[in-house]
Amino acid sequence: MKRSCLALLLPFLLAACSQQAQLPAAELPSGPDTTAPGLRAQATGYWVSGTYSNAYGARYYRLWVPASYDGATARPMMVMLHGCTQNGYDFAAGTRMNAIADARNFLVLYPEQGTAYNSYDCWNWFYDVNQHRGSGEPSIIAGMISLVKSNYWVDNARVGVAGLSAGAAMANIMGCTYPDHIRRVAAFAGVMYRGATTATGASSTMSSGSPYDPNERGTSCYNEMGTRKRVMPTLLFHGTSDSTVSITNTHQTGAQWAQTNDLAYDGLDDGDIDNTADARVSGTACRSFTRYDYRNSATGGTVMQKYIISGLGHAWSGGSTAGTYTDPCGPDASTLVANFFGF
């Protein structure tokens, strides 16, 4: 497992969170990007890169186009949000998501934070401006999604976001703020929606869990969805040996999404979807794990799943050592995400 001397989330060390980068306007080149040939061995598609900018700044993105994409039919799209000290190439290499995209013919979008906005490339999930629709980093990520949709035939009903650590916290935010774009969420060692609202609060939340009530935050997420509200299928992961982000955060995230989804289903706070697991399955895939299933009692359908993985640290389970913050031992999280999303 590759480790960095920096934790993926260290908001109290961030020195450049508010700087604005002067990057080019949005663009979407049409040819392959060959700047990272080492990644091409793991998949057969090609990279397209560009920048997107709005009133809140500019960010770089990388799009993986699978070799079998021909524009003849609408295809799903995975949005992958990296953790701190990572970028799109690194996250792609570690998760091997591009190889799955090639096999199943879906697009993969990798938004990138950049050190101009955060010294360690962390998404600034802990600031209020980045926790609402139409502002901050969520608006930039949503703009990238719209840009890709304008250039590729994307199946709007099959767009999901997956993230690690700071990226997982931002993935939860995207599910609350842009449910018209995002239809499924996968969060690996993340923090619930509005689990912290300051950098100092983020530090204590990471180490011991959020001081806020997950039910209240779940209601806040539902309210943030507004007229676009919908049930958001959610997949959660956490390792029992994670010393960077407390596992309490993933349990809180499950409770938050249970409340959000309960309200989104019929507008009533009546427990059709709750935080009590309806099924529990244990297994071993290099590491042992327990999966918890949460169903809608009115329909019987599974709405949420949570994987607790024994002995896993702060790393993407079943990943490749070609990238950082991965552990090749354990259930293959990338395949589980693609399966849960229906890709």
C-alpha positions as CSV (number, residue, x, y, z in Angstrom):
1,M,0.0,0.0,0.0
2,K,1.4,3.4,-0.9
3,R,1.4,6.0,1.8
4,S,2.1,9.7,1.8
5,C,3.6,11.7,4.6
6,L,0.5,13.9,4.4
7,A,-2.9,12.8,5.6
8,L,-5.5,13.1,2.8
9,L,-7.5,15.7,4.8
10,L,-5.5,18.3,6.8
11,P,-7.5,21.5,6.6
12,F,-5.6,23.1,9.3
13,L,-2.5,23.0,7.1
14,L,-4.1,24.5,4.0
15,A,-2.6,27.8,3.1
16,A,-4.2,28.6,-0.3
17,C,-7.8,27.7,-0.1
18,S,-9.2,30.9,-1.4
19,Q,-6.8,31.8,-4.2
20,Q,-8.3,32.1,-7.7
21,A,-6.4,30.5,-10.6
22,Q,-6.3,32.2,-13.9
23,L,-6.9,29.3,-16.2
24,P,-8.3,29.2,-19.8
25,A,-12.0,29.1,-20.5
26,A,-13.8,25.8,-20.9
27,E,-12.6,23.6,-23.7
28,L,-12.9,20.0,-24.7
29,P,-10.1,18.8,-27.1
30,S,-11.2,16.1,-29.4
31,G,-8.1,13.9,-29.5
32,P,-6.2,11.6,-27.1
33,D,-4.0,13.0,-24.4
34,T,-0.7,11.1,-24.4
35,T,0.9,12.9,-21.5
36,A,0.5,9.9,-19.2
37,P,1.3,6.9,-21.4
38,G,2.0,4.7,-18.3
39,L,-1.7,4.6,-17.6
40,R,-2.6,3.4,-21.1
41,A,-1.5,-0.1,-20.3
42,Q,-4.4,-0.6,-17.9
43,A,-7.1,0.3,-20.4
44,T,-7.7,0.8,-24.1
45,G,-9.6,4.0,-24.4
46,Y,-8.1,7.5,-24.4
47,W,-7.8,10.7,-22.4
48,V,-9.4,14.1,-23.2
49,S,-8.4,17.0,-21.0
50,G,-9.5,20.6,-20.6
51,T,-10.6,23.3,-18.1
52,Y,-13.9,24.6,-16.9
53,S,-14.4,28.0,-15.4
54,N,-17.3,30.0,-13.9
55,A,-17.6,32.9,-11.4
56,Y,-16.1,30.7,-8.7
57,G,-12.9,29.9,-10.5
58,A,-11.5,27.4,-13.0
59,R,-10.5,23.8,-12.6
60,Y,-8.8,21.2,-14.8
61,Y,-10.6,18.0,-15.7
62,R,-9.7,14.7,-17.4
63,L,-12.2,12.6,-19.2
64,W,-11.7,8.9,-20.0
65,V,-13.4,7.9,-23.2
66,P,-13.7,4.1,-23.6
67,A,-12.5,2.6,-26.8
68,S,-16.1,1.2,-27.5
69,Y,-17.8,4.6,-27.2
70,D,-19.1,5.5,-30.7
71,G,-21.8,8.2,-29.9
72,A,-24.5,6.0,-31.3
73,T,-26.2,5.3,-27.9
74,A,-26.3,7.2,-24.6
75,R,-23.8,5.8,-22.2
76,P,-23.4,6.1,-18.4
77,M,-20.9,8.4,-16.8
78,M,-18.9,8.0,-13.6
79,V,-17.6,11.1,-11.9
80,M,-14.5,10.3,-9.8
81,L,-13.5,12.8,-7.1
82,H,-9.9,12.3,-5.9
83,G,-8.6,12.7,-2.3
84,C,-5.9,15.1,-1.2
85,T,-2.4,15.0,-2.8
86,Q,-4.0,13.2,-5.7
87,N,-5.0,14.1,-9.3
88,G,-7.1,12.5,-12.0
89,Y,-4.3,10.3,-13.4
90,D,-3.3,9.1,-10.0
91,F,-6.8,8.3,-9.0
92,A,-7.5,6.5,-12.2
93,A,-4.3,4.4,-11.8
94,G,-5.1,3.5,-8.2
95,T,-8.8,2.6,-8.7
96,R,-8.5,1.0,-12.2
97,M,-11.9,2.5,-13.0
98,N,-10.8,3.2,-16.6
99,A,-10.3,-0.6,-17.3
100,I,-13.9,-1.2,-16.0
101,A,-15.2,1.6,-18.1
102,D,-13.6,0.1,-21.2
103,A,-15.1,-3.3,-20.4
104,R,-18.6,-1.8,-19.8
105,N,-18.5,1.2,-22.1
106,F,-19.0,4.2,-19.8
107,L,-17.3,7.6,-19.6
108,V,-15.3,8.6,-16.6
109,L,-14.9,12.2,-15.6
110,Y,-12.1,13.2,-13.2
111,P,-12.4,16.8,-12.0
112,E,-9.2,18.1,-10.4
113,Q,-8.8,20.6,-7.5
114,G,-5.3,22.0,-8.1
115,T,-2.9,23.6,-5.6
116,A,-4.0,27.1,-6.5
117,Y,-7.2,26.4,-4.6
118,N,-5.9,24.2,-1.9
119,S,-2.2,23.6,-1.0
120,Y,-2.7,19.8,-0.9
121,D,-5.2,19.4,-3.7
122,C,-8.1,18.7,-1.2
123,W,-11.6,19.6,-2.2
124,N,-12.7,22.3,0.3
125,W,-15.8,20.4,1.4
126,F,-15.8,22.1,4.8
127,Y,-16.7,25.6,3.7
128,D,-20.3,26.8,3.5
129,V,-19.8,28.2,0.0
130,N,-19.0,24.7,-1.2
131,Q,-22.1,23.1,0.4
132,H,-24.9,24.6,-1.7
133,R,-26.2,24.6,-5.2
134,G,-25.1,27.3,-7.6
135,S,-21.9,28.2,-5.7
136,G,-18.4,27.2,-5.1
137,E,-16.8,23.9,-6.1
138,P,-20.1,22.0,-6.6
139,S,-21.1,24.5,-9.3
140,I,-17.8,23.9,-11.0
141,I,-18.1,20.1,-10.9
142,A,-21.7,20.4,-12.2
143,G,-20.5,22.7,-15.0
144,M,-18.0,20.0,-16.0
145,I,-20.7,17.4,-16.1
146,S,-22.9,19.7,-18.3
147,L,-19.9,20.3,-20.6
148,V,-19.3,16.6,-21.1
149,K,-23.0,16.1,-21.8
150,S,-22.9,18.8,-24.5
151,N,-20.1,16.9,-26.3
152,Y,-20.9,13.3,-25.6
153,W,-24.2,11.3,-25.5
154,V,-24.6,10.7,-21.8
155,D,-27.4,8.7,-20.2
156,N,-28.7,11.3,-17.8
157,A,-30.4,8.6,-15.6
158,R,-27.0,6.8,-15.1
159,V,-24.6,9.4,-13.9
160,G,-23.0,8.6,-10.5
161,V,-20.3,10.2,-8.4
162,A,-17.7,8.3,-6.4
163,G,-15.0,9.8,-4.1
164,L,-12.3,9.0,-1.6
165,S,-11.8,11.0,1.6
166,A,-12.1,14.7,0.7
167,G,-13.5,13.5,-2.6
168,A,-16.1,11.4,-0.7
169,A,-17.2,14.3,1.3
170,M,-17.6,16.3,-1.9
171,A,-19.5,13.3,-3.5
172,N,-22.0,13.5,-0.7
173,I,-22.4,17.2,-1.3
174,M,-22.9,16.7,-5.0
175,G,-25.7,14.3,-4.3
176,C,-27.5,16.9,-2.2
177,T,-26.9,19.9,-4.4
178,Y,-27.2,18.5,-7.9
179,P,-29.6,15.5,-7.9
180,D,-30.6,16.5,-11.4
181,H,-27.1,15.6,-12.5
182,I,-26.1,13.0,-9.9
183,R,-28.3,9.9,-9.6
184,R,-26.1,7.7,-7.4
185,V,-23.4,8.3,-4.7
186,A,-20.4,6.2,-3.5
187,A,-18.3,7.6,-0.6
188,F,-15.1,5.9,0.6
189,A,-14.0,7.2,4.0
190,G,-15.9,10.5,3.7
191,V,-17.9,12.9,5.8
192,M,-21.7,13.5,5.7
193,Y,-23.3,16.5,4.1
194,R,-22.4,19.6,6.1
195,G,-20.5,17.5,8.6
196,A,-18.3,20.5,9.2
197,T,-18.6,24.1,8.1
198,T,-15.1,25.4,9.0
199,A,-11.5,24.2,8.5
200,T,-11.1,23.8,12.3
201,G,-14.3,21.9,12.5
202,A,-13.2,19.6,9.7
203,S,-10.1,18.6,11.7
204,S,-12.1,17.5,14.7
205,T,-14.8,15.9,12.6
206,M,-12.2,13.8,10.8
207,S,-10.7,12.5,14.0
208,S,-13.9,11.8,16.0
209,G,-17.0,12.4,13.9
210,S,-19.2,15.4,13.3
211,P,-20.9,17.2,16.2
212,Y,-24.0,17.7,14.1
213,D,-27.1,15.5,14.2
214,P,-27.2,13.3,11.1
215,N,-31.0,13.4,11.0
216,E,-30.9,17.2,10.9
217,R,-28.2,17.1,8.2
218,G,-30.3,14.6,6.3
219,T,-33.2,17.0,6.3
220,S,-30.9,19.8,5.3
221,C,-29.8,17.7,2.3
222,Y,-33.4,17.0,1.3
223,N,-34.2,20.8,1.5
224,E,-31.1,21.5,-0.6
225,M,-32.4,19.2,-3.3
226,G,-35.4,21.5,-3.6
227,T,-37.8,20.7,-6.5
228,R,-35.2,18.3,-7.9
229,K,-35.4,16.0,-4.9
230,R,-35.1,12.3,-5.5
231,V,-34.1,9.1,-3.7
232,M,-30.3,8.9,-4.0
233,P,-29.0,5.3,-3.9
234,T,-25.9,5.4,-1.8
235,L,-22.9,3.1,-1.3
236,L,-20.5,3.6,1.6
237,F,-17.1,2.1,2.4
238,H,-14.7,2.4,5.4
239,G,-11.8,0.4,6.8
240,T,-11.6,-0.5,10.5
241,S,-7.9,0.6,10.6
242,D,-8.4,4.0,9.1
243,S,-6.4,6.4,11.3
244,T,-7.1,9.5,9.1
245,V,-10.9,9.6,9.1
246,S,-12.9,8.1,11.9
247,I,-15.3,5.4,10.9
248,T,-17.9,7.3,12.9
249,N,-18.2,9.6,9.9
250,T,-19.3,6.8,7.6
251,H,-21.9,5.7,10.1
252,Q,-23.1,9.3,10.3
253,T,-23.2,9.5,6.5
254,G,-25.4,6.4,6.4
255,A,-27.8,8.0,8.9
256,Q,-27.8,11.3,7.0
257,W,-28.7,9.6,3.7
258,A,-31.3,7.4,5.3
259,Q,-33.1,10.5,6.5
260,T,-32.7,12.3,3.2
261,N,-34.0,9.3,1.2
262,D,-36.9,8.7,3.6
263,L,-38.1,12.3,3.0
264,A,-37.3,12.2,-0.8
265,Y,-39.3,9.0,-1.3
266,D,-42.7,10.4,-0.3
267,G,-42.1,13.7,1.4
268,L,-42.9,12.1,4.8
269,D,-40.6,11.5,7.8
270,D,-42.1,8.1,8.4
271,G,-39.2,5.6,8.3
272,D,-39.9,3.9,5.0
273,I,-36.1,4.2,4.7
274,D,-34.2,4.2,7.9
275,N,-30.7,3.6,9.3
276,T,-31.4,0.1,10.6
277,A,-29.9,-2.5,8.3
278,D,-32.4,-4.9,6.8
279,A,-29.7,-7.5,5.9
280,R,-26.1,-8.2,6.9
281,V,-23.7,-10.3,4.8
282,S,-20.2,-11.2,5.7
283,G,-17.5,-12.3,3.4
284,T,-13.8,-12.4,2.6
285,A,-12.0,-11.0,-0.5
286,C,-8.4,-11.0,0.7
287,R,-9.8,-8.9,3.7
288,S,-12.9,-9.9,5.5
289,F,-15.8,-7.4,5.3
290,T,-19.4,-7.0,6.4
291,R,-22.0,-5.5,4.0
292,Y,-25.1,-3.9,5.4
293,D,-28.2,-3.5,3.2
294,Y,-30.9,-0.8,3.8
295,R,-34.2,-1.2,2.0
296,N,-37.3,0.8,1.3
297,S,-39.9,-1.0,3.4
298,A,-42.6,0.3,1.0
299,T,-41.0,-1.2,-2.1
300,G,-38.5,-3.8,-0.8
301,G,-35.8,-2.3,-3.0
302,T,-32.3,-1.8,-1.6
303,V,-31.5,1.9,-1.4
304,M,-28.2,1.9,0.5
305,Q,-25.3,-0.4,1.2
306,K,-22.4,0.0,3.6
307,Y,-19.2,-2.0,3.5
308,I,-17.0,-2.2,6.7
309,I,-13.7,-3.7,5.7
310,S,-11.5,-5.3,8.4
311,G,-7.9,-4.1,8.7
312,L,-8.2,-1.6,5.9
313,G,-6.5,1.7,6.4
314,H,-7.1,5.0,4.7
315,A,-7.1,3.5,1.2
316,W,-9.2,2.5,-1.8
317,S,-9.9,-1.2,-1.3
318,G,-8.9,-3.6,-4.0
319,G,-7.0,-0.9,-5.9
320,S,-3.7,-0.9,-7.8
321,T,-0.3,0.1,-6.3
322,A,0.1,2.2,-9.5
323,G,-1.8,4.9,-7.6
324,T,-1.6,6.4,-4.1
325,Y,-3.8,5.6,-1.2
326,T,-4.8,2.1,-2.4
327,D,-4.7,-1.3,-0.9
328,P,-4.7,-4.2,-3.4
329,C,-6.0,-6.5,-0.6
330,G,-9.7,-6.4,0.0
331,P,-13.0,-6.4,-2.0
332,D,-12.7,-4.7,-5.3
333,A,-14.4,-1.4,-4.5
334,S,-14.3,-0.1,-8.1
335,T,-16.3,-3.1,-9.4
336,L,-18.7,-2.9,-6.5
337,V,-19.3,0.8,-7.3
338,A,-19.9,0.1,-11.0
339,N,-22.2,-2.8,-10.1
340,F,-24.2,-0.8,-7.6
341,F,-24.6,2.1,-10.0
342,G,-25.8,-0.3,-12.7
343,F,-23.1,0.5,-15.2
